Amino acid sequence: MITKNHDLQLYKELTRFVHEPTQLNQVFFAGNQPEPPELAYQVNFPRLELVIEGVVPMEIGGEKGQSYTENLTLGQALFLPAFSWNKPDWQQPATILSLLFGKQTLGFSILHWDGENFQVLSKESVQRRGPRIGAFILRTLEELTWHPEDQCTARLIVSALLSHALDLIQHPPETLSRSQTLFEAIRGYIEKHYQEPLTRESVATQFYISANYLSQLFHREGKIRFNEYLNQTRLERAKYLLKQYDMKVKEVAHRCGFSDSNYFCRIFRQHTDRSPSEYRVQYRSQLTDFKDS
């Protein structure tokens, strides 16, 4: 239930974009190249920024070896995957709505620049629990960074993400039960130890529960199988390594916790429709095309 004044403003701004899709007219995508300049914003979680008033010149990291600059105005959104960066240049009064998608929380803020000083108009956070709807929407947006020209799809996906965020504000998760608390703790453990030879049995032992109970916990609380969650976590790291380093595919697999590189390649293709090598080649090809243009 929305009660506080700043909650009302946040609710109003989200509702405007969700209930009036035409308010969102363009989506830009950020990357992590080149190295971020001084005072740039860069975090290890995905972000979404929308200008809700004024104009904000923005230097944005690219995925093709070079940053670019845009003047973001009302109705334009900037999606930043984890480790991407941006640097706003506050020249005139403007207001930005920001969403930060942490592993377990979703943070909101509305920041206003009046020409001389900053004012935080709203700052809230809600738990990201229950069905992993937001995670799948974010994954789709990250895939769209390969196809920024597909603006129709990008706008629809951003609208879906904002709708999900609004739903979390309107219906915040209840206090965690014991099983939910345990599930979140296990998720955190996997995020930290994914590169190790984890199994259902070894993780269960860490938390003094049976392997069968661990499987039931993931099915009930996460609506996902344990091995599926473990593979998804490892694959996200593998994508990063493939794009940023010249490691052999076998080395990437081992660094991400896959002891069998053939199994890694098979799972990678199932999730991306590309082999690890094809994924890297496509990324490098886009890099080369940009530099030659």
C-alpha positions, 0 to 999 in steps of 0.5 A: 500500500502506498502511503508516504509522499515520496512513495506517491511520487515514485508511484506516479512516475512509474504509473505514467510509463506503465499505463501510457506506453507512448510516454516511452519512445526510445531505449539506449543501451550502455556498455563497459568500454572504454574504461569509465572516466572520472565521476562516471557511474559504474556498478555490478548490477543492471540499472535503468534510468529514465529522464522525467523532466528536462534534458540530461547530456549523457556520456555512455559506455559502449560495447564496441570499444568507444563511448557515445553521447546522447541528450536524454529527454523525457520518454528516453530510457538508458539500460545499463547491464552490470558493469556498464557505465554512464556519466551525466552532465548536469547543465540545466534543471532536470530530473531522473528516475533510476532503478537498480536491480540488485540480487535481492533488492530493487532500488528506486531513486528520483534525483532532481538537479535545480541548476545549483544543487541536487535534491533526492525526491524519492529513495526506496527499495523493495525485496526481489523475491518470489517468481523470477519474473524480473530476472528473465525480463532483465536477461531479455534486455541484456540480449537486446544490447546485441540488437539496439536497432530493435526499438519496438521490442526494446520499448515493450520489454522496458515497459514490462520491466517497469510494470514488474517494478510497479507491482513490487511496490504495490504488493511488496513481499511479506516477511520471509519465512524460514524456508524463504530465508534459507533459500535466499542464503543458498542463492547467495552461497551459489553466487559466491562459490559458483566456480567451485565443483558444487553439487546438490549434495555439497551445497545441502551439506553446507546448510545441514539439510538433505539433498532432497530437501534442497531440491524441494526448496528450489522448486517451491521458493524459486520455481526453478531446479537447483542445477538450472539455477547453478548453470544460469549463474555460471553462464552469466559469468562465462558470457562476461569472460568470453567478451572481455578476455581471450581465454580458450573456451575450455578455460572459460568453462573451468573458471565458471565451474564446468568440469566438462567443456563439452557439457558447457558448450551444449548448455551454452548453446541451449541458452543463447542459440550460439556456441561460446566461440560463435558468441565471442566472434559475433561480439568481436565482429560488431567491435570491428565493424564499429571501428571500421565505420 
